[in-house]
Amino acid sequence: MTVSTPCIRICTLDATGAMCLGCGRTLEEIGAWAGYDEPMRRAIMASLPGRLAPPAKRLPACPPSVPR
């Protein structure tokens, strides 16, 4: 039986050491992956694109009003 996995063999942790930048899983999820049932793995995999998406570009702050 094949286990679904999002692993792309780019195992690098984020700056906090909590999430893989390759697949988006947390360290807890990676460690428990083999014990999850297939529906749980698929549910986690469905959430990964949002975790890996770059933060939205912020618009620059409006300059303060100039008193007249």
N, C-alpha and C positions, 0 to 999 in steps of 0.2 A: 504494500500500500504506500502510495506517494503522499508525503505531507506537503501541503501548500506552504509556501514561504515567500516573503517579499525580499529576501536577502539577495543583494546584487554583488556581493563580495567586495564592497567598499565599506569596510568596518572602521569607521572613524567616529569618535564621540564628539558631541557638541562641547562648547566651552564649560558647561556645568557638569559634564560627564554623565548626563542622564539619558541622552537620546542618541541613537546612531544616525549620523548624517547620510548614510547610504540608503537605509531602508525606512528610517523614521520610527522604528520601535524603541520603546524604553528598555533599559537594562532588565527591568523586571519581566517585561514581555519576552525578551530574548531568552532569558533563563527558563521561563515557564512554557515556552513555545511547544515543545514536544508533548507536554501534558495537556495542552488545550485540545478540545474537540474541534472538528473541522468548522462547524458554524461559528465558534468563537474566533478561530484564526481568520476566517473570511470577514467577520465583523471588524476586527482590528485592521485588516488589510484595507478595508473600505475607508477607514479613517486616515490612513497614512498620507494620501495626497495633500490633505489640508495641513498636516503637520509639517510637511516638507516645503510647502509653498513659501516663497519669499514674503516678508512682511510688505503690506501695501505701502506704496510710496506716499509719504506724507507731503502735503502741500506746505510751502513755507508759511511761517506765521505772518499774519498781517502786521505791517508796521504800526506802531502806536499812532493815534491821531495827533496831528500837529495842531497845537492851539493857535487860534487866530487872534 
